[in-house]
Amino acid sequence: MVKDEKATAADKGKGKAVDTPAKDAAAKDKKGDKKDKKDEATEELSEEDQQLKSDLEMLVQRLQEDKPELYKPSLDQIRNFIRTSTSSMTAVPKPLKFLRPHYEALTALYEKWPAGENKTEFADILSVLGMTYSDEDRLDSLKYRLLAPTSDPGAWGHEYVRHLALEIGTDNARRAKEGEATPNKELLNLALSLVPFFLKHNAEADAADLLFELDSIELLPPYLDENTYARVCLYMVSIVPLLSFPEDVKTLKTAHTIYRTFNKLAQAITLAIRLNDVELIKDDFEAAGDDIALKKQLAFLVARQRVNIECEDEENAECFNNTRLSEHFLALAKELNILDPKTPEDIYKSHLENTRGPGASVDSAKQNLANSFVNSFANAGFTSDKLMLTDDDSNSWVYKNKDAGMLSATASIGMIHQWNVDEGLAAIDRFMNVSENHIKAGAALAVGMVNSGVRSESDPALALLNDDQWLGSKVPSIRRSAIMGLGLAYAGSQREDLRELLVPIIVDFSFELEISAMAAIALGLIFVGSGDGDSAEAMLSAIVGRDDASQLKNKWSIFLSLGLALLYVGRQEDADATLEVLKAAPEPIGTATGVLVEACSYAGTGNVVRYQSMLWHCNKHIDTSDDDQKGDDLYQSYAVLGMAIISMGEDIGAEMALRAFGHLMHYGEPNIRKTVPLAMGLLNASNPQMKVYDTLSRYSHDNDIDVAINAIFAMGLVGAGSNNARLAQLLRQLASYYHRDPNALFMVRIAQGMLHMGKGTLNVNPFHTDRSVMSTVSVASLLTVCVSLLDARSFILDAHHYLLYFIVPAMHPRFLITLDEDMKPLPVSVRVGQAVDVVGQAGRPRTITGWQTHNTPVLLSYGERAELEDEEYIALSHTLEGLVVLKKNPKWQGKDN
C-alpha cells in the first residue's frame, strides 16, 4: 500500500503533524478544491526532475520483477542517484522524495527476497529511505541498518548518520524503560561505528552525546587523536554539572584518562582534584617524571585545593605546602604599590557619611571591636598595620577592648600575618604569656590563622597548641580558641593525629557543649569532604547520645550538626548511610542535621532533585510561639542555605536560586527570610553583581532587624576583596542610616572591612582554576560563618564575634603571577578579559573578550580569564591563574619574524 501522506524528513525535523490514510473522508472534503489545486501544482516538475522520477520508478519496477540478475544493477543505480543528488538545507533530496511513495511496497518486497548480498544492499538503501518515514515507533533507519552490518553508514552523509544516532538513542531509551540494564550489544557496536565519522567531521559533541545515550562514554578514548581530544574533553567536562551521580564521576574519569593518554598532566591533575582522589593526584604528579618545572606547576595546582600530599623533594614540598605564598603576595603588593598599611578610617571614610546628632559612637567598646576586625581584613597578609603592631605594649590596642573584644583583637594579628608563619609567630609570641585569659585565647587563635593554608615540617600550630596550657586548659575560652586554631591551621589536611586529639573532646559529655561543638567544627574542617567514618561516628554519637532536650536546644548544638555535614561536602550518595542514622536522632536536631548533611553532600553539583527537596522543606509553617517549639524551624534555615550550596558554581542553577530567594522573601517565615540574604551572599561570594547587591541593599532596610543585619553582612560577602565602589557607597549610606543602632552599625563596619579585604587583592569565592574546581575548604569556611549568623544575636553580635575568623581558610589572593623554571618572578605581557564559553564552537574562537593587556603580576576578578599575549613562553598550567610556571618556547623567533 502506498502512503502518499507520509511526512518528509524536513517536516519531521520541524515536528509538523502528518496526515495518514486513516484520516476520514470528511476531513478531506473540508480541504476543498484548494488541496486539489495545490497537488496539481506540486506535480508540475521540470524536465530533469521528471526524468529522474521516471528512472527511479523504472528501477523500483525492476526490483519487483522476477529477474534476479537485474537486482544488483538496479540497487547500484538507486544508490548512485541518492548519493549524487543535491538539495537545499530545507528540502528533501529529490530521489528520496520520489521514492517515498514506493517505500511501503519496497519494504514488503524486501521481506520476500532470499538472504544474500543483494538483500543486504537492499536493506542499506531502505535504511536511508527510512529517514523520510515519520512513525517514531518503527525506527526503520535503525532496523534496516542493523540488517546491513557490512556497509558503511558514513557513506550516506552527515544528515543520515545524525538521524541514525537519534534512532539509536530512542531505541536504547525504550529498551531501558522496558528493563534492559545494559545497552544492546548490536546497538552499541553500531554506535561505535558512527563515532569515527563524527570525530572526523568536527562533530565531537555528537560523538560524545551518542555514547552518553548508551551510558558507554568510557569507550570513547581509543577513537581520539591529537586533533580531536581537546574539544571532546572540553565538552565532556563542561556538561558534568548537568549529569547526576554516578554519570558525572564516570565522565570525569574518562576525561582524565584521555588527558593522561595525551600527556596533558595539568588538565589531568585538575580532574583528579575534582574527583577528590588523592591516589590519582599522586599518580598524575609522579607521571611528570624528571620534568622539574612541570612537577612544581602540578604542586601549585594541588596546593590551591589544600590537598595534603607528602613529598620528599624539598623544592616540590615547598610548592605543595604554599611555603612562599606570603613572599609572592607581598611581591604583588609591592608591584601594585599598596604596601602602606590602611587604617579603619581609610576604609570608613566617615567624612562622607551623612550622620546627624549623637550616634552609636558612644558605645566605644563595640566601635573598637569593629576597628579590630576592619583593620585585620584590610591589612590581611600584608604583615603590617597601624593599629595592632605597635612597640608600646602598655598602650597596645588590645587593651582598648574589653573581655571577648581582647580575644578578637589579639587574634587579628594572625590575619594580618596570614601565610607568613615566621614573622607572624614572632608578633604573636608576646601575647602568649600574659595573665589575661582573653588575650591568651586570642593568641592561640592567631597561631591557627597565621598557619592556615601553609604547611611546614615543624608543624608550629600543633606544637604550640597541643599543650596543657592551651588545648588542655581549664579556661573554656582558651581551650575553645586552641581547638578553633587547630581547625583553621589544618583545614583540609585529613591528619589522623588531629582526629585522635579532637574525637575524645567531642564524645566526652562532661565537656561543655560549647567545647564539644567547637571540636566538631574543627574536625569537620580538617576532614572536610573526606567522608571520614571515624569522625562521622564520633559526631553522630555526640548528636544521638545527647538526648537531654535542654542540651540539644542549646545554641551551640548547631555546630555539632555542621561539623558532621562538613565531612560530606561534595560526597553525594556517600552520605546516605549517615542520613539513615540521623532518622533515629532526637528532634529537632535530627531533622535539621539531616537537611544540612544532604545539602553539603551535593554541594556544587546543581542536582535538581536535591535542590527541590530543599525548596520543599521551606513550605511548611511551624508555630514557634510556643517555647517547646523553639528550634523546630532550624531545618528550614539550613534548607535555604542548602539551595545556595547545591546550585553554586552552575550559572543556570544559580540564576534559578536567586529567583526562588525572591519568592521566599515575599512569602517565607521570619526564620527563612533572615537566612535568604546569607544564602545570596554564599551563592555570589566575591562576585559583586549589581542585581544581587542592589537586592541586598533593599533587604538591608528591612523592618525585621535580623534580616537587615544578615543582608548587610551578605553585601560584604558579595563584594569581599573587590573594592567595588558602588558597594562602598551603599555601605557608607547604611552607616549613616544605622548610626543609632550599635549592632547594625557594627555589621556595616564588618562588611566594609570585607569589601576592602587585603586592600582589594583577596577573594573568598570557593571556585578556582577557571571556576572549574570547587574548594571544599572554602565552602566549609563560608558555610560556618553563615551558620553562626543564623542566630547573630547569640553569636557574632554577642561575645562570640571571633567566629567571623572562620572565613580565613576561604581567603586567597586573586593574582596571576608568572614564574620561570627557577621559581623567580618572570614578568610577561598577558591579555585579561571576560571569559567566553567556547564549548562546541567551530574553529578556534577567542576565549576572552574585551581584554586589556597588562604585565604580570596582575589581579583577576570573578569571571575574568588571562592568556599570554604571544608565544615566546609556554605556560605549564592550562589556566593562567594563581602561580603559573613558564617555559621558553624553543620555536619562538621573535616578534618581528
Protein Blocks (a to p, Z undefined) as FASTA:
>chain_A
ZZfkbccfklmmnopacddfklcfklmmmnommlmmmmmmmmmccfklmmmmmmmmmmmm
mmmpccfklmmmmmmmmmmmmmmpccdfkbccfklmmmmmmmmmmmmmmmmpccdjklmm
mmmmmmmmmmmpcbfklommlmmmmmmmmbcfklnojklmmmmmmmmmmmmmmmmmnopa
bdcfklmmmmmmmmmmmmmnopaklmmmmmmmnopmmmmmmmpcfklmmmmmmmmmmmmm
mpccfklmmmmmmmmmmmmmnopaklmmmmmmmnopaklmmmmmmmnomalklmmmmmmm
mmmnopacddfblklmmmmnommmmmmmmmmmmmnopmbccdfklmnommlpccehjdfk
lmmmlmmmmmmmmmmmmmgoklpafklmccblmlgfklmpghjlmmmmmmmmmmmmgoil
mlmmmmmmmmmmcfblklmmmmmmmmmmmmgopacfklmmlmmmmcfklmmpcblklmmm
mmmmmmmmmgoklpaklmmmmmmmmmmmkbcfklmmmmmmmmmmmmgoklpaklmmmmmm
mmmmmmcfklmmpmklmmmmmmmmmmmgoklmmmmmmmmmmmmpccfklmmmmmmmmmmm
mgoklpaklmmmmmmmmmpccdfkbmklgojlmmmmmmmmmmmmmmgoiaklmmmmmmmm
mmmmmmmcfklmmmmmmmmmmmmgoiacfklmmmmmmmmmgfblmlmmmmmmmmmmmmgo
nlpaklmmmmmmmmmmmmmbmklmmmmmmmmmmmmgghhpaccbfbgehhlaccfklmmm
mmmmmmmmmmmmlmmmmmmlmmmmmmmmmpccfbdcdddfkopacdddddddddddfehi
ahjddfbehiacddddddddehiacddfblmbccfbfbdghjadddddfkbgbjkZZ
